[in-house]
Amino acid sequence: MEAKGWTQDEVATITGSSRQTIYSIMAGRSNISPEMAVALAAAFGNTPEEWLQWDGLYRLSMADKDVSEVERLARIYEAAPIRDMQKRGWIEPTIDPVELESQLKTFFASDLIDGDISFPIAPRRTVKLPKLTSAEKAWCFRAKQLSETLIVDSFSTKKLDKAEKRLRELAAFPKEARHIAKVLAGCGIRFLIVEPIPNVKIDGATFWLKDGPVIAMSIRYDRIDGFWFTLMHEFAHVIHGDASVDADLVDGVKGIAVRLEEDGAERLANERASTSMIPAAELQSFIRRVGPLYQRERIVQFAHKTKIHPGIIVGQLQYRKEIGYSALREFLVKVREIVTSTALTDGWNQIVTPGA
């Protein structure tokens, strides 16, 4: 204005604005709107973008807000799925950053929540889980937290063969799944179910406390073939002395959907899980004799012969692409309600207190 020799009234006249608008802008009481930026640029010979940028910089220079709490909350929400954990009762509802941080330190059993939280999965051995989301880490820690409340017999590897045979017997009838927790407890294995929260793709996990192993399952997809494959896969990890967090073992449509890239421990667990349900030689013989026309009656006959549920046979055939994923789905019965009726369960309206 000094360079042009204009007064505020003249600027108001030139830009077609009221005197009050120009006064308010110069006093810092009003922002420069996009329309005013265009008018001022036309009057003074520069660009609208410059006026908007100057106005924004001025507003920022006048801002006087303590953002330390914002930064702290951002770190907390990045470390864990706070809302989902609160909905499930894993932590208490609060937005106070000090209280939230204290709760997370207790939940994760760590004084640090900013970095890559590590998950202890074997005695005297701690490993990081670099590929897991914050939600999946929370699921693992919840499973560990609850598993420590379970009371089981002393763990003994000598009991595992008998337990494996007993589990195989239970797989013949869906209702018999209610005995799984008791069978595993008898050989010293803690067994529990934790419903997944959003962004959790874990089907099962095997980890070790000081006095024995834990098998945790999510039952993301409620179908008998996927459930038993995952259970026996985790049981195989116990037999082999492994610790593992297994994601995407089961697909909602395809059933068994084992990862293509597997390390040695996972491959052995997959093989044992499959053959423990149906011996490989018997399944191959059945495929040669019956395929590619797998009639319901033949599936049932083979199930009676091998003393296994026909849904498990159908799942194996689907995985081997002997039949389509839409075929014989009436055999793929649900087992979640049966299993959760006797196993320690967090989810599906079964409430476990945060301190449990």
N, C-alpha and C positions, 0 to 999 in steps of 0.2 A: 504494500500500500504506500509506503514511503517512496519507493522507487517510482511508482506511478503517480504519486501526488494525489491519491484518492483518500477520501474519508470513508468511515464505515457506512454512512448514509449513501454515498455514491456506489460503494460495492454492492449494497443492497439493491439499488436501482438497476445497476448493470446486470446483476445475476437474476433479477426478478424475484428476489427474496424479501422477506420482511426485515425491518431493521432489528427487530427482536431476535430473529434467527442469527443474523450476523453477530450481534452482541453476545448471544449465548455461546456461539462457537469460539469467539475470541476470548471469552471469559473461562472457557474450558468446561462449561456446563452441558454442552450438547456435542454429540458425535457428528462427524461429517458423513452424511448419507451418500449413497452412490449417486443420487440425482444432484446433490450439491457438489460432489466431487467433479462431475461432468461440467457443471456451470462454472465453477472456479477455474477449472483447467482451460475452458474456453476464454475466460476473462483474463487470465494471467499468462496464457501461452505455454502451459506445460501439459502433463497428462493426468487423467483421473486417478490412475494407479498411484502416482506419487502422493496425491492428497490423501488417499485412503491409507497408504503406508505411513505417512507422517502422523495421521490421526491415531493409527494403531500404536505406533511407537510412543506417542505422547500418553496414551491411555495406560500402556504397560509401565511407563516411567512413574505413573501416579499410583500404580497398584502397590498396596502394602499388605500382603497376606502371608501369614506363616503357613507354608506348605509342607512342613516336616511331617505332619500327621497324614497328609495325603500320600506322601512318598512311602511312609511306613505301611499304610494300608495297602498300597499298590504291591509292595514286596510280599505282604502276607497273602493277598489274593493270588499272587503269582505262584506262591509256594504250595497252595492247596486249594481245592474246590470248596471254598468256605460255605457257600449257600447250600450245596448238596450235602455237605457234612452236617450242617445244622438241621436240615430237613430230616435227615435220618437219625438225629439224636447222637451223633458221634461227638459233637462238641455243643456247648450251650449257645443259645442265640444271643449275640451281642455285636455291636459295631465298634466297641471300644478297642482301639489297637493294642493297648497294654494287656487287656484281658484276652483278646484273641491270640496274641503272641504267646502268652502264658499257656493257654489251652493247647496250642499247636506243639509247643515244646514238650508238654506232657504226653500228647497223643503220639508224637514221633519219637519220644524218649531221646530228645536231642536238644542241646542248648543253641543249636544253629538251625534256622529254618530258611535262610536266604539262599544257601548253596544247593548242591545236588545231594539231597537227603539219601543216605544209604540205608539199605534194609538188611538186617542180620538174618541170614538164612541157614547158618550152620554153627555149631559150637566153636568158639575161638576163631571164627572166620567171618569177616564182614565183606560183602561185595556191593558194588554199585549196580544199579539197574538203569543204564543210560537210555534205553529205548522206551521206558514206561512213561506215560503221561503223569501229571500230578495227581489226577483222579485215580489212576491205577496204583500209584504208590500209596495213596490213602487207603485204597481197598486192601492192599497187602498188610499195612500196619493195623488196620481194623481186625483183619483175620488173626494176626499175631496177638493183638490185645485180648481178643476173646478166647483164643486157644489156651492162653495161660490160666483161664478159669476152669478148664476141664480137668477132671480127675480120671486117670486111666491106669491100667496095670503097668507094671514095669516093662519097658521095651526089651524085646528079645528077638534077635534075628531067627532063632530056632522056631519061633511060632509063626513065621511068615508063610511057609509052605502050606500049613494047615489052614491059615486064614485065607489064603488065595483060593484054595479049593472050596472053602465055605462060601466065599463071595461068588464064585462060579455057580454054585448051587442056587444062590439067591437070585441070580440073573434069569432064571427060568420063568419066574412069575413076578409081575410088577409089584404086587403087595408085599413080597418078601423083602423089598428094598428098605422096609422099616427096620430091619435088623442090622443094617450096615454099620451104624455107629457103634452098636454093642460088639459086633465082631471085631472091628478095628480097635476098639478100646481094650479088648481082651488080649491083644498082642502089643499094647502100648502105643498105639497110634491115635493121636487126637484128630477128630473129624468134625468139620463144621461147614455150614453153608452161609455165605454172605452175598446177599442180592447185590448185583452191580449197580453203581451209580452211573450217570451219563459219562460217556467217553471211556468206559472200562470195557476192554475186549478180552479180559482174562477168563478162561474157562476153568483153570485149576492151578493150584500151586502146591509145591512140596517144600517145606522148610523145617529147620530143626531147632528145637529148644534144647536146653542143657540136658534134659532127661529123656529126650525122644523126639520122633518126627511128628509133623502135622500135615494133614491133607485138608486143604481148603478148596471149596468149589463154589462157583457162581450160578450154575444151572441157567446160563443166559438163554439157552434154547431148551424148552421142555420136551424132549423126545428121548425115548428109552435107549436108542442106539448111541446117541451122542453122550448121554449121561454115563453109561457103563464104559464106553471107550475112555472117557476122561478119567473116571475113577480108577480104572485098571492101569491107565497110563501113569497116573500119580503113584499108585501102589507099586508099579515097577520102579519108579524113582526111589522109593523107600527101600526096595529089595537091593537095588544097586548102590545105595548109599548116596544118591544124588540130592541136590537141591535145585529146584527149578520153578520159574514162574512161566506158565504156558498160556500163550494167547492164540486165539483163532484156531483151536483144535477142532471146533465145531462150527458149522455154518447153519443158519436158520433154515435154509432150503435144502442144501446138499447133505446135511448131516455131518458125518465125519469129513473134515476138510483139513487134513494135516498139512502143515507148512511144507513147501517144496525144499527150502533150505534148512537142513537139520544138522546139528552136530552129532557126534557119536552117541552121546547120552540120550538125546531125544529120539534118535533112530532106534536104539535098543528098546526104549520105553514104548515106542509105537508098535514095534514088532511084538513085544511081549503082551501088550494090551490087546492086540488083535488075536493072537494065537491062544491067549488064555481064555477067550470067549469061544472061539471056534478053531480047533486045530487046523493049521494051514492045509495039511494033506486031505483032510475030510472036506474042507470047503472046495478045494480044487477038484476033487473027485465029483462032488455035487455039481459043480459048474460044467464039467465035461459031460456028465450024464443028462443033465436037465436043460442047460442053456441051448439056445437063447430064449426058449419059451418057458418062463418061470411061472407056472400056474400056482394059484393060492394053495391048492391041495398039496402040491409037492413041497412048497415052503413049510407048511405045517408038519408034514411027514418028517422032513429033515430036522425040524425043530424038536419033534418028539424023540427022534433018534439021538440027537446030540444033547438033548436036555437043556435047551436054551430057548429064550423067547424068540418067536419068529421076527419080531421087529429088529432084533440085533442082526439076524441073517439078512434082512432087507437092507439095513444100513451098510453092511459089508458089501453087498452086491451093488448098491448105489455107488459106493466109493470106488469100486473096481469098474464102474461104468458098464456093468452087465445089464442093468435096468435103468430106466430114466428116473429122475428125481420125483416125478409125479406118480410113479407106479407103486401100487401096494402100500399106500400111505396109511391105510387103516390099521396096519400092524405097528405103526410108530406111535405107540401110546405114550401118555404123559406119566411122569413119576414124581414130579416136584413135590406135590402135596403129600405124597406117601413118605418121601425121604425127610422132608422138613417136619413131619409130625413127631419124629423121634430124635433127630439130630439138632444140636445147638444151631439155631438159625437167626440171622440178623437180616430182616427184610420181609416183604410180603405181609405187612401188617403185624409181624411178630417183633415186638419192641424189646430191645436189650438196652439197659441204662448205660450212659456214657462211661461210668466208672466200673462196669462189669468186667 
